[in-house]
Amino acid sequence: MLRNFNRGIQFIVDVVYDRINNNIADSIGFILNILSIVFSQIIKIRYFLYDKRLLKNSPLGCLVIVVGNITVGGTGKTPVVEKLAKTLQQNGRKVGIISRGYKSKNESLSKKILRFVTNGAVTPPKIVSDGKNVLLGSKLAGDEPYMLANNLPGVVVVCDKNRVKAGYFAIKDFGCDTLVLDDGFQYLKLKGSLNICLVDSTNPFGNEHLLPRGILREPLHRLSKADYILITKTKNIQQCEELHQTIRNHNSLAKIIYCKHTPRFLVDIKSEEEKNLDFIKEKKVAVFSGIAYPESFEGTIKEQGAEIIYTKRFLDHHRFSAGEIKTVFMEAFASGAEMILTTEKDAVRLPKIFPKIPLYYLRLEIDLLSNEEDFNSLAQRICLPQKDKLYNH
């Protein structure tokens, strides 16, 4: 029954991404389009309430850099957040990353009711990393905060749906003077000092419908909110002219920066040994992932010269069961694959089970494409200008 449910959800996701074209997909698309119209009205009301100050945002009194997008999933946000946080830290800032912790394990309903009835203390945010140690696993923290905490020693990582509360906690308890708000473009409760919006060049805005018919979280005109727009996964700047013009139609002032997610190396999940990318050239490989846009990951593997002979896709942020992973491993081995490859995000959600053949994740990092300075210099220019002008008061 669960398998059929997951198949149904996957079918709807494929309709949203326009991967399926048949009568059933058209019918579902019609229903989703009606829901998108309702969603658009809810968004308009929300904007109105904040614009008229009927709902208020909260400044935190320090540099707050918002990194996000106007679409669901797949823009390559985590490597950008990681690079920015690392650069800020190297320049003497005490950095905290504030995240919602998507798909992390929440407090049980019974505990919430008990706390409400007994007038108990407000639940503190989840401290994924105190800057010295990683304190929570991916199940409690969420895969992205856990991955950031692992890759950023010295950086505080805090999770809570109330990111204002999480921000105050990072400042008060850990002395953070700079906060990076991960996936915060739609979080209007917290006032950012500087907004960075990411746009995926391979699938910028989907079919340009709002959720749930399309992948837009908010209308295209909200690009006007961004101070910097990073066009990610770019292979050829000249091929992005139409996208560049679309962005300029909605934001004439933001600095547009082209970048790509460069594969660096492979990591053996069991031994943590690193391998050069040449290692998979002309090898028969199996791949699996639970990300929003698996085509991008699979394309990157092919670009390294590997032959993909087995593929398994799960829903974005899927929490793998031991049974599912055992099945993937058995099918990959039976296919004749010489190794199994997955993404870094998926690797942190894997149960401690290992296949008969080697298992690796692909490490990606962000690079610039245009005639800009290197990313570290750029990050300094974005995040470390005259700080007095960027602080909230």
Phi and psi in degrees as a GROMACS rama.xvg file:
@    title "Ramachandran Plot"
@    xaxis  label "Phi"
@    yaxis  label "Psi"
@TYPE xy
-62.0189  -38.7339  LEU-2
-63.195  -41.5443  ARG-3
-65.5741  -37.9554  ASN-4
-62.4758  -45.9217  PHE-5
-62.8238  -37.4998  ASN-6
-64.0024  -39.114  ARG-7
-63.6128  -44.0125  GLY-8
-62.7992  -42.9515  ILE-9
-62.4492  -37.1643  GLN-10
-62.6446  -43.8105  PHE-11
-64.2155  -41.6406  ILE-12
-58.9305  -42.4393  VAL-13
-65.0891  -32.4291  ASP-14
-67.0097  -43.7144  VAL-15
-60.0557  -39.4126  VAL-16
-88.0183  5.60835  TYR-17
57.6144  37.7115  ASP-18
-87.1019  -14.8539  ARG-19
-123.126  138.651  ILE-20
-135.475  92.414  ASN-21
-152.729  -179.404  ASN-22
-63.5314  -39.7635  ASN-23
-64.5003  -44.1025  ILE-24
-61.6546  -38.9837  ALA-25
-63.9591  -40.5436  ASP-26
-66.2381  -44.9086  SER-27
-64.7964  -39.497  ILE-28
-60.5415  -37.5451  GLY-29
-62.656  -45.1495  PHE-30
-64.4909  -44.0091  ILE-31
-63.1226  -33.7378  LEU-32
-64.9183  -39.0136  ASN-33
-62.1114  -43.3727  ILE-34
-64.6418  -33.2499  LEU-35
-64.2402  -37.7154  SER-36
-63.6229  -42.3169  ILE-37
-62.2313  -44.2621  VAL-38
-60.7762  -39.0638  PHE-39
-63.5292  -35.9946  SER-40
-69.7808  -37.8952  GLN-41
-62.1799  -41.9457  ILE-42
-62.4077  -44.3676  ILE-43
-59.7534  -42.1478  LYS-44
-63.6451  -42.1927  ILE-45
-62.5203  -45.8057  ARG-46
-59.2816  -43.3905  TYR-47
-59.623  -44.3867  PHE-48
-64.3099  -38.0736  LEU-49
-75.5138  -38.9076  TYR-50
-63.5133  -36.0399  ASP-51
-90.005  5.79177  LYS-52
62.9712  21.3948  ARG-53
-73.278  -31.6677  LEU-54
-113.616  135.856  LEU-55
-115.65  144.984  LYS-56
-93.2222  162.351  ASN-57
-119.576  119.533  SER-58
-76.1646  153.992  PRO-59
-112.035  -2.75182  LEU-60
79.1417  15.8468  GLY-61
-144.595  175.834  CYS-62
-69.5694  120.038  LEU-63
-120.035  114.246  VAL-64
-104.655  116.955  ILE-65
-93.653  125.018  VAL-66
-119.501  125.135  VAL-67
-166.655  -161.653  GLY-68
-154.293  173.253  ASN-69
-107.167  9.86657  ILE-70
-123.213  167.841  THR-71
-88.4094  129.072  VAL-72
57.9454  157.96  GLY-73
85.1333  6.62108  GLY-74
-90.043  -7.39212  THR-75
80.5278  39.8673  GLY-76
-70.903  -39.2058  LYS-77
-60.1382  -44.8785  THR-78
-61.5822  -31.2782  PRO-79
-69.422  -45.8508  VAL-80
-59.0424  -43.4029  VAL-81
-61.2798  -46.0028  GLU-82
-66.209  -41.7106  LYS-83
-63.5115  -46.43  LEU-84
-62.2188  -40.7212  ALA-85
-64.8193  -42.1136  LYS-86
-65.293  -43.7565  THR-87
-60.6113  -43.1253  LEU-88
-62.6417  -42.3302  GLN-89
-66.3263  -19.708  GLN-90
-98.8983  21.0517  ASN-91
88.6889  6.5756  GLY-92
-84.4638  148.609  ARG-93
-93.4775  103.257  LYS-94
-98.5216  137.01  VAL-95
-125.264  134.646  GLY-96
-100.545  126.932  ILE-97
-108.943  123.529  ILE-98
-134.944  153.865  SER-99
-71.9751  -30.2448  ARG-100
76.9807  54.7505  GLY-101
-57.7862  133.758  TYR-102
64.5777  19.2125  LYS-103
-80.8573  164.316  SER-104
-78.6884  125.324  LYS-105
-96.989  167.601  ASN-106
-60.8491  139.028  GLU-107
-66.7692  154.481  SER-108
-61.3688  -39.1267  LEU-109
-62.4209  -39.3446  SER-110
-68.7439  -36.8273  LYS-111
-63.3744  -43.5149  LYS-112
-64.1658  -44.6669  ILE-113
-61.041  -41.8261  LEU-114
-66.0579  -37.7996  ARG-115
-67.2886  -46.1193  PHE-116
-65.217  -39.5847  VAL-117
-90.0374  3.1747  THR-118
55.8908  43.6234  ASN-119
-72.5433  169.845  GLY-120
-65.4286  150.199  ALA-121
-63.2335  135.318  VAL-122
-64.7162  127.296  THR-123
-70.6383  161.035  PRO-124
-63.8062  164.724  PRO-125
-83.3385  125.251  LYS-126
-94.6339  101.887  ILE-127
-75.2152  -41.059  VAL-128
-143.612  134.614  SER-129
-92.6951  10.0706  ASP-130
92.8933  -13.4381  GLY-131
-114.652  -41.0963  LYS-132
-136.661  147.976  ASN-133
-82.311  119.681  VAL-134
-101.711  -19.483  LEU-135
-129.32  149.458  LEU-136
-84.8555  178.964  GLY-137
-67.4713  -27.8164  SER-138
-66.4534  -43.2221  LYS-139
-82.0776  -34.8831  LEU-140
-89.8471  -30.2639  ALA-141
100.047  149.084  GLY-142
-66.5558  -41.7295  ASP-143
-69.3069  -47.9367  GLU-144
-59.7216  -38.4785  PRO-145
-64.6681  -42.7824  TYR-146
-63.5565  -42.7462  MET-147
-63.2792  -42.3618  LEU-148
-62.5512  -39.9903  ALA-149
-65.5153  -38.0654  ASN-150
-89.2833  -7.2028  ASN-151
-129.218  70.4915  LEU-152
-61.2481  137.217  PRO-153
94.694  -11.2298  GLY-154
-104.218  131.467  VAL-155
-79.2321  135.65  VAL-156
-125.803  120.115  VAL-157
-125.704  137.587  VAL-158
-121.655  136.089  CYS-159
-171.258  146.368  ASP-160
-63.2085  -33.628  LYS-161
-88.8211  93.7783  ASN-162
-78.4469  -15.0668  ARG-163
-67.0302  -47.4622  VAL-164
-60.1704  -43.5015  LYS-165
-62.6466  -39.7976  ALA-166
-64.3032  -46.5513  GLY-167
-58.363  -40.3658  TYR-168
-63.2274  -43.3457  PHE-169
-64.4575  -37.36  ALA-170
-71.8881  -48.2552  ILE-171
-72.8259  -46.2649  LYS-172
-88.3517  -24.5058  ASP-173
-122.182  -0.509171  PHE-174
69.8785  27.1693  GLY-175
-68.6941  136.565  CYS-176
-111.412  -4.00055  ASP-177
-142.513  127.56  THR-178
-117.355  136.76  LEU-179
-108.363  114.887  VAL-180
-88.6885  104.188  LEU-181
-77.4383  126.766  ASP-182
56.4537  51.5843  ASP-183
-113.08  14.8906  GLY-184
-64.8717  -29.5377  PHE-185
-98.709  1.61768  GLN-186
-89.8606  91.1401  TYR-187
-80.294  -13.0675  LEU-188
-69.3545  -24.9702  LYS-189
-110.727  123.077  LEU-190
-81.3244  119.923  LYS-191
-88.8877  153.333  GLY-192
-83.4959  -32.8094  SER-193
-151.494  133.394  LEU-194
-113.236  126.31  ASN-195
-117.283  119.65  ILE-196
-109.194  132.999  CYS-197
-102.66  138.177  LEU-198
-128.482  126.117  VAL-199
-79.8562  116.206  ASP-200
-65.4007  -25.6119  SER-201
-80.1458  -22.5922  THR-202
-156.932  73.4076  ASN-203
-59.9295  -53.0601  PRO-204
-134.333  17.7715  PHE-205
60.452  -131.786  GLY-206
-91.9113  10.5991  ASN-207
67.0747  18.6154  GLU-208
-94.771  149.548  HIS-209
-73.3112  161.952  LEU-210
-55.4124  145.795  LEU-211
-94.6878  3.12379  PRO-212
-75.128  -30.1967  ARG-213
-127.498  -163.104  GLY-214
-106.324  3.44097  ILE-215
-76.677  128.12  LEU-216
-80.1897  -28.4443  ARG-217
-153.093  163.873  GLU-218
-62.3745  159.151  PRO-219
-60.2121  -30.2336  LEU-220
-64.4606  -14.1708  HIS-221
-73.285  -6.75063  ARG-222
-59.4013  -22.5124  LEU-223
-63.0734  -17.919  SER-224
-73.3132  -20.7901  LYS-225
-79.2732  141.572  ALA-226
-90.0891  -33.9333  ASP-227
-132.745  140.518  TYR-228
-122.894  119.141  ILE-229
-100.539  116.932  LEU-230
-89.5955  110.556  ILE-231
-95.6516  165.269  THR-232
58.5675  33.0485  LYS-233
-81.1557  130.28  THR-234
-106.127  -29.1928  LYS-235
-148.113  115.395  ASN-236
-62.2416  -37.4696  ILE-237
-61.4562  -30.1088  GLN-238
-77.5412  -4.45243  GLN-239
-102.768  14.4723  CYS-240
-60.9356  -42.2276  GLU-241
-65.3116  -42.351  GLU-242
-63.2314  -41.9698  LEU-243
-57.9996  -43.4344  HIS-244
-68.0426  -38.3192  GLN-245
-60.3289  -43.8675  THR-246
-64.0935  -43.9521  ILE-247
-63.6892  -28.3309  ARG-248
-63.8661  -24.6629  ASN-249
-110.608  -15.919  HIS-250
-152.386  105.61  ASN-251
-90.3157  -7.30146  SER-252
-109.115  -29.3547  LEU-253
-62.8688  144.714  ALA-254
-74.5944  125.027  LYS-255
-99.9885  126.297  ILE-256
-125.148  128.607  ILE-257
-93.499  133.612  TYR-258
-145.825  168.041  CYS-259
-137.412  155.572  LYS-260
-97.1851  107.946  HIS-261
-94.6449  125.77  THR-262
-68.6317  131.387  PRO-263
-102.897  -50.649  ARG-264
-166.156  173.35  PHE-265
-106.384  147.935  LEU-266
-124.289  124.786  VAL-267
-68.3806  119.543  ASP-268
-67.2178  -27.7454  ILE-269
-82.96  -48.4339  LYS-270
-98.1096  -13.4375  SER-271
65.3132  16.7762  GLU-272
-73.5813  138.133  GLU-273
-93.2372  143.807  GLU-274
-127.305  141.881  LYS-275
-66.0369  156.036  ASN-276
-64.5305  -27.0679  LEU-277
-60.3077  -18.1971  ASP-278
-59.6192  -31.1155  PHE-279
-98.1227  1.21467  ILE-280
-62.4376  128.729  LYS-281
63.462  17.9687  GLU-282
-94.2702  149.793  LYS-283
-87.8537  120.494  LYS-284
-127.127  155.94  VAL-285
-108.626  141.958  ALA-286
-129.98  145.853  VAL-287
-145.58  153.35  PHE-288
-161.193  157.904  SER-289
-130.035  67.03  GLY-290
-127.384  167.338  ILE-291
-67.4385  -37.2677  ALA-292
-130.287  76.6864  TYR-293
-63.8578  -22.2249  PRO-294
-58.869  -34.188  GLU-295
-66.5073  -46.66  SER-296
-61.9249  -46.4021  PHE-297
-64.5946  -37.4825  GLU-298
-64.375  -38.3661  GLY-299
-63.4172  -39.7153  THR-300
-63.4455  -42.9555  ILE-301
-64.5092  -36.0354  LYS-302
-64.6507  -21.737  GLU-303
-84.0155  1.74717  GLN-304
92.6303  7.27179  GLY-305
-82.8201  153.477  ALA-306
-105.44  113.884  GLU-307
-82.7671  117.588  ILE-308
-112.464  -5.45216  ILE-309
-148.521  133.492  TYR-310
-135.114  135.428  THR-311
-135.763  125.339  LYS-312
-114.261  136.052  ARG-313
-116.203  168.445  PHE-314
-65.9231  156.698  LEU-315
-57.598  133.836  ASP-316
63.3267  23.2592  HIS-317
-61.4383  134.259  HIS-318
-90.84  106.492  ARG-319
-68.716  135.347  PHE-320
-90.0971  160.247  SER-321
-60.5322  -39.1524  ALA-322
-63.7688  -41.9135  GLY-323
-63.09  -44.1655  GLU-324
-69.1492  -38.3155  ILE-325
-60.3052  -40.9898  LYS-326
-64.2294  -44.985  THR-327
-58.6142  -45.7582  VAL-328
-63.9982  -41.6773  PHE-329
-66.7755  -44.039  MET-330
-66.8999  -37.8327  GLU-331
-64.4572  -43.399  ALA-332
-64.5921  -42.3325  PHE-333
-66.3874  -25.9059  ALA-334
-73.2907  -14.869  SER-335
94.3759  10.4973  GLY-336
-65.7107  145.243  ALA-337
-86.7735  -18.5819  GLU-338
-162.507  166.898  MET-339
-118.923  134.427  ILE-340
-122.175  142.674  LEU-341
-144.173  -177.079  THR-342
-91.0855  163.685  THR-343
-64.5084  -38.9204  GLU-344
-62.89  -40.7801  LYS-345
-70.1201  -32.993  ASP-346
-60.8541  -34.9788  ALA-347
-73.9715  -13.7749  VAL-348
-99.2507  0.729869  ARG-349
-75.9321  137.582  LEU-350
-68.3198  160.578  PRO-351
-76.3575  69.1684  LYS-352
-129.432  138.768  ILE-353
-127.021  142.496  PHE-354
-82.0387  177.108  PRO-355
-75.8854  -19.2602  LYS-356
-113.963  161.156  ILE-357
-59.2286  146.691  PRO-358
-124.805  122.326  LEU-359
-128.71  153.726  TYR-360
-114.438  154.861  TYR-361
-95.731  125.752  LEU-362
-91.3741  124.563  ARG-363
-113.894  145.703  LEU-364
-137.102  162.055  GLU-365
-93.1204  137.576  ILE-366
-135.015  154.362  ASP-367
-89.4459  151.136  LEU-368
-106.699  -37.1863  LEU-369
-78.9191  -178.432  SER-370
-79.9034  52.7316  ASN-371
-96.6538  170.576  GLU-372
-67.5489  173.825  GLU-373
-66.0696  167.637  ASP-374
-63.3179  -34.1191  PHE-375
-62.5497  -42.891  ASN-376
-66.0093  -40.5533  SER-377
-64.048  -44.4621  LEU-378
-61.428  -36.7479  ALA-379
-64.2577  -40.9927  GLN-380
-67.6201  -36.9581  ARG-381
-72.0067  -47.9184  ILE-382
-98.8811  -15.6178  CYS-383
-125.42  43.8897  LEU-384
-78.202  -161.229  PRO-385
-58.9247  102.125  GLN-386
-63.4143  -29.3043  LYS-387
-61.0296  -27.7997  ASP-388
-81.3958  -16.2284  LYS-389
-101.273  -12.5877  LEU-390
-73.4673  144.549  TYR-391
-82.7207  141.648  ASN-392
